[in-house]
Amino acid sequence: MHGVEARTILGLKSTNFKIEKEGENYKFSVVGNGHGVGMSQTGADSLAKQGYKYQDILKHFYTGIEITKLN
């Protein structure tokens, strides 16, 4: 699995992470938040390849938005 896939599947904020095993559990330490200014191109591409629609991809990166048609 590539870092982008792991980030998307696990809902991590960045692909810059490390995993540590602690007993029966795994600890994810994440550094950063992508560019912190919006949508990740690689993350959006990964979601699109998994069959997500553009509306769902936008809502994934920009939580709490409403998509409407302009007149």
C-alpha positions in Angstrom: 0.0 0.0 0.0 1.3 3.4 -0.9 1.3 6.4 1.6 -1.5 8.2 -0.3 -3.7 5.0 -0.1 -3.0 4.7 3.6 -3.8 8.3 4.2 -7.1 8.1 2.4 -8.2 4.8 3.9 -7.3 5.7 7.4 -8.4 9.4 7.2 -4.9 10.8 8.1 -4.1 14.4 7.5 -0.8 13.8 5.8 1.2 11.1 4.1 4.1 12.0 6.4 3.4 9.5 9.2 5.0 6.7 11.1 3.5 3.6 12.6 4.5 2.0 15.9 3.2 -1.2 17.4 2.3 -0.8 21.1 1.3 -4.2 22.5 -1.8 -5.2 20.5 -2.3 -1.7 19.2 -0.8 0.4 16.5 0.0 4.1 17.0 0.1 6.5 14.0 2.1 9.7 14.4 1.2 12.2 11.7 3.3 15.3 10.9 1.7 18.1 8.9 -1.6 18.6 7.2 -0.7 18.4 3.5 -0.4 22.0 2.3 -3.1 23.0 4.7 -4.9 25.1 2.1 -7.4 22.7 0.6 -7.6 19.7 -1.5 -4.8 17.2 -2.0 -4.4 16.4 -5.7 -3.1 12.9 -5.1 -5.7 12.3 -2.5 -8.5 13.4 -4.8 -7.0 11.3 -7.6 -7.0 8.3 -5.3 -10.6 8.8 -4.3 -11.6 9.2 -8.0 -9.9 6.0 -8.9 -11.9 4.3 -6.1 -15.1 5.5 -7.8 -16.0 8.4 -5.6 -18.0 11.2 -7.4 -16.6 14.7 -7.5 -19.3 15.9 -5.0 -18.1 13.3 -2.4 -14.5 14.2 -3.0 -15.1 17.9 -2.5 -17.1 17.2 0.7 -14.2 15.0 1.9 -11.7 17.8 1.7 -14.0 20.7 2.5 -16.2 19.5 5.3 -19.5 21.2 6.0 -19.9 22.5 2.5 -23.1 22.5 0.4 -22.9 22.1 -3.3 -25.6 24.0 -5.2 -26.2 25.0 -8.8 -25.8 28.7 -9.6 -28.4 30.5 -11.7 
